[in-house]
Structure formats: C-alpha cells, structure tokens
Amino acid sequence: MNICDVNRRAKPHKRRQRRGRGPASGLGKTCGRGQKGKGARRGTHWLRGFVGGQTPLRARLPKRGFSNAVFRVEYVPVNVGFLQERFDAGAVVGPEEMRRCGVGFRQGERIKILGNGDLTKAITVRAHAFSASAKAKIEKAGGAAEMIA
C-alpha cells in the first residue's frame, strides 16, 4: 500500500461504456452487437418473452382445463361452538357483533356458519351462508338462521 492509496475511496458511479471507440476499448467496430441481424440494427427492441426462434415457454405449457378462481366466493368460517361461548340467549348475532367478539375478518368479507360444536341457547344468527348441520343445530336450540343477501 502506498500513501496515495490511503484516501482513495470507491467511485460512486460506474463509468459508462463508450462504444465504437476503436479495438482497444473492447467494444469497437460492431460495439458488442455481433455481425448482422436484428440485434445489430439501430432502434430494435425485443418483445417480452422472446426466446430467439424457439417456441416460447408460454406456448409450450399446456392450455387445458378450466379455472373458476376469478368467480370463487370465499367465506370466513365461524363455528356454532364459538357462538355458544360468546353470546347470550336471545341475542341477534350479525357480522358486526361477531367482529366485536373477536372473529378476524375484513369489511365486506362473507361469513359462513359451520356446525362444529354444540348450541343450547336460542339465538338469531345472521350470516351469508350456513352449513346444513349448523342450521339444524340453531333451529333445534330454538333460534333462527337468517341469510344476508
């Protein structure tokens, strides 16, 4: 190490490549573009996914089947046992009441009541969907299952 190297810092920017400035630069004559063809010409650009003459990957993948993912309706599951623990008899339970009692869902998400657990209290439950067993348990306990449109 020399004394002149002590204060030398790394350069903040990489120097740009000066193309077409003679053979000593390493990028002279054809400037790294090869001999002829599309890439050697001025103003060319490649389309995204172009792989140079072979069949692109998007065309090689199979295009079979049907996906209903765009139209799928997702529900937040809430069990009947949860309603038994959190609500008193005679209560009207809707999405807002469930959110206040700790069911984690966002505004506008749909709720489906599932039949896991037991229900002995007569409560009115308002939700977007009910499983058959949940509806039977709610009505057996003397409550009502109301669908939200």
C-alpha positions as CSV (number, residue, x, y, z in Angstrom):
1,M,0.0,0.0,0.0
2,N,1.2,3.5,-0.9
3,I,0.5,6.8,0.8
4,C,-1.5,7.9,-2.2
5,D,-3.9,5.0,-1.7
6,V,-4.9,6.0,1.9
7,N,-7.7,8.5,1.0
8,R,-8.8,6.7,-2.2
9,R,-12.5,5.9,-2.0
10,A,-14.7,3.7,-4.1
11,K,-16.2,5.6,-7.0
12,P,-19.9,6.4,-6.5
13,H,-20.9,5.6,-10.1
14,K,-19.8,3.0,-12.6
15,R,-18.3,4.6,-15.7
16,R,-20.5,4.3,-18.8
17,Q,-19.2,2.1,-21.7
18,R,-18.0,4.2,-24.6
19,R,-18.9,2.0,-27.6
20,G,-17.4,2.2,-31.1
21,R,-14.2,3.9,-30.0
22,G,-11.6,1.6,-31.5
23,P,-10.4,-2.0,-31.0
24,A,-8.6,-1.2,-27.7
25,S,-11.8,-0.4,-25.9
26,G,-13.1,-4.0,-26.4
27,L,-16.3,-2.5,-27.8
28,G,-15.2,-1.2,-31.1
29,K,-16.4,-1.8,-34.7
30,T,-19.6,-3.8,-34.0
31,C,-19.9,-2.4,-30.4
32,G,-20.7,-5.8,-28.9
33,R,-23.8,-6.2,-31.1
34,G,-22.4,-9.1,-33.2
35,Q,-22.2,-9.1,-37.0
36,K,-25.6,-8.9,-38.6
37,G,-29.3,-9.5,-37.8
38,K,-32.0,-7.8,-35.8
39,G,-29.9,-7.1,-32.7
40,A,-27.2,-5.4,-34.8
41,R,-29.5,-2.8,-36.2
42,R,-30.5,0.6,-34.8
43,G,-33.8,1.1,-32.9
44,T,-34.5,-2.6,-32.2
45,H,-36.2,-4.0,-29.2
46,W,-37.2,-7.5,-28.2
47,L,-40.7,-8.4,-27.1
48,R,-41.0,-9.7,-23.5
49,G,-40.8,-13.5,-23.6
50,F,-39.0,-13.6,-27.0
51,V,-36.5,-16.5,-26.9
52,G,-34.9,-16.3,-30.3
53,G,-36.7,-18.7,-32.7
54,Q,-37.6,-21.5,-30.4
55,T,-41.1,-21.9,-29.1
56,P,-41.6,-19.6,-26.1
57,L,-42.3,-21.1,-22.7
58,R,-45.9,-19.7,-22.6
59,A,-46.7,-21.5,-25.8
60,R,-45.1,-24.8,-24.5
61,L,-47.2,-25.0,-21.4
62,P,-50.5,-26.9,-21.7
63,K,-53.6,-24.9,-22.0
64,R,-56.2,-27.4,-20.8
65,G,-58.9,-27.3,-18.1
66,F,-60.9,-24.6,-16.6
67,S,-60.2,-22.4,-13.6
68,N,-63.1,-20.8,-11.7
69,A,-60.7,-18.9,-9.4
70,V,-62.0,-15.5,-10.7
71,F,-65.6,-16.3,-9.7
72,R,-64.8,-18.2,-6.4
73,V,-66.6,-16.8,-3.3
74,E,-64.6,-17.2,-0.1
75,Y,-66.2,-17.3,3.3
76,V,-64.8,-16.7,6.8
77,P,-65.8,-19.8,8.8
78,V,-67.4,-19.4,12.2
79,N,-68.4,-22.5,14.2
80,V,-71.6,-22.9,16.3
81,G,-69.5,-23.6,19.3
82,F,-68.0,-20.1,19.1
83,L,-71.5,-18.6,19.1
84,Q,-72.3,-20.7,22.2
85,E,-69.3,-19.3,24.1
86,R,-69.5,-15.6,23.2
87,F,-73.2,-14.8,23.0
88,D,-76.1,-14.8,25.5
89,A,-79.5,-16.3,24.9
90,G,-81.9,-14.2,22.8
91,A,-79.1,-12.3,21.1
92,V,-79.2,-11.2,17.5
93,V,-75.8,-12.1,16.1
94,G,-74.6,-10.5,12.8
95,P,-71.3,-9.7,11.2
96,E,-70.7,-6.6,13.3
97,E,-71.3,-8.4,16.6
98,M,-69.0,-11.2,15.5
99,R,-66.3,-8.7,14.7
100,R,-66.6,-7.1,18.1
101,C,-66.3,-10.6,19.7
102,G,-63.0,-11.4,18.0
103,V,-63.8,-13.0,14.7
104,G,-61.0,-11.7,12.4
105,F,-62.4,-10.7,9.1
106,R,-62.4,-7.5,7.0
107,Q,-65.2,-5.3,6.0
108,G,-67.2,-6.9,3.1
109,E,-66.0,-10.5,3.7
110,R,-68.7,-13.1,3.8
111,I,-69.4,-15.3,6.8
112,K,-70.3,-19.0,6.8
113,I,-71.6,-20.7,10.0
114,L,-70.4,-24.2,10.4
115,G,-71.8,-26.9,12.6
116,N,-68.7,-27.7,14.8
117,G,-69.6,-27.6,18.5
118,D,-72.9,-27.6,20.4
119,L,-75.5,-24.9,20.8
120,T,-78.0,-24.8,23.6
121,K,-79.0,-21.1,23.6
122,A,-81.8,-19.7,21.4
123,I,-80.0,-17.0,19.3
124,T,-80.8,-15.4,16.0
125,V,-77.8,-15.7,13.6
126,R,-77.4,-13.5,10.5
127,A,-74.8,-14.7,8.1
128,H,-74.1,-15.1,4.3
129,A,-74.2,-18.9,4.4
130,F,-74.9,-21.8,6.7
131,S,-73.9,-25.4,6.6
132,A,-76.8,-27.9,6.9
133,S,-75.7,-29.1,10.3
134,A,-75.3,-25.6,11.6
135,K,-78.7,-24.6,10.5
136,A,-80.2,-27.7,12.1
137,K,-78.4,-27.0,15.5
138,I,-79.5,-23.4,15.6
139,E,-83.2,-24.2,14.9
140,K,-83.1,-27.2,17.3
141,A,-81.9,-24.8,20.1
142,G,-84.9,-22.5,19.3
143,G,-83.1,-19.9,17.4
144,A,-83.3,-18.7,13.8
145,A,-80.8,-18.7,10.9
146,E,-81.2,-15.6,8.7
147,M,-79.4,-15.3,5.4
148,I,-77.8,-12.0,4.4
149,A,-78.2,-11.2,0.8
